[in-house]
């Protein structure tokens, strides 16, 4: 199974600061599909070197049952060269690159990385160029950087993220055109679990593969929202069992081969969920 195939089963991707040893140890026991060990925003400038060493060491120790990514500093950051040197020594499954604005910007970086990257789309240029970025051979998927999108574009999203719809759906569309996964951005409201659930269900509706998270308390809600429910799995199994090939009526709906394939994907997604 390729990395892209594995990423398509990821419901939840939790950012963890590389310098927070306690959080990294706790993450080993979390029901989260992927960890993103962060060298960027969550790490103070004077701790970058320690963070790099910690990230390499923690990944080497392993996170059983989880994909592991390391988020590097931005393409214009003076820290990036040292990040790449650390990445070359790491066993991470992939690397997250912030603020990617053009596919050509990736070439000098990915040439030195041992594994593919998830490109963060975080501003208007990245949104416009998302299709080319997603199509890049070294890109395994896209991540929506909603905080930076809002800041760069002056968007003040409403309760249902009104104002962000075009940006979010552009990212999903670009990833889908390349046959790669796309991950929804983080939710900063740590005490609003109802709002998180609404946002997760919206992201799934838009076509995002999963959700990026910033706190362990968000994992269960996002897992439930982006994974099939028991009812959805049962319905998928019933549809497959009823199918005789071609178009036919099933429980008041017209179904054909595409619906059978969708049902099979639903069952596969449930099978690949952690703990199943």
NORWO-V623968 format. One record per run of one state. SS is the DSSP state (H for helix, E for strand, L for the rest). FROM is the first residue (numbers start at 1). TO is the last residue. If there is no record, write none. Layout:
# NORWO-V623968
SS/FROM/TO ; SS/FROM/TO
This chain:
# NORWO-V623968
L/1/2 ; H/3/7 ; L/8/11 ; E/12/17 ; L/18/20 ; H/21/27 ; L/28/33 ; E/34/38 ; L/39/44 ; H/45/61 ; L/62/66 ; E/67/71 ; L/72/79 ; H/80/89 ; L/90/93 ; E/94/97 ; L/98/102 ; H/103/110 ; L/111/116 ; E/117/121 ; L/122/123 ; H/124/128 ; L/129/129 ; H/130/135 ; L/136/138 ; E/139/144 ; L/145/145 ; H/146/153 ; L/154/164 ; H/165/177 ; L/178/180 ; E/181/184 ; L/185/192 ; H/193/206 ; L/207/209 ; E/210/213 ; L/214/215 ; H/216/226 ; L/227/229 ; H/230/242 ; L/243/247 ; E/248/250 ; L/251/252 ; E/253/255 ; L/256/256 ; H/257/272 ; L/273/276
